[in-house]
Amino acid sequence: MKVVIASLSAYGHLYPMVPLALACAAAGHDVVVATGDPFVGRLPLPTVDGLPAGMSLEAAVAETRRRHPEAHGVDLMEAMFATSPPRRSARR
């Protein structure tokens, strides 16, 4: 199976997903991490520059608010991490 882990390029967003990505790779899956600088080429997994310039935390919040105007608090954060980075990465 092909697994793509899409993350904002921030330690607190990316690093919690690395154990899952490594476990998927250890189970024989084809894993790639789509993120941005400074992580591209520096993880123990294949990486791609999957996020366009400007995909900062602030940009992700703004895009999520646009897509999910009803979401607030935890619901906003859940929507942000489940939709903004993956959708921006999938377009590439």
Secondary structure, 3 states (H helix, E strand, C coil): CEEEEECCCCHHHHHHHHHHHHHHHHCCCEEEEEECCCCCCCCCCCEEECCCCCCCHHHHHHHHHHHCCCCCCHHHHHHHHHHHHHHHHHCC
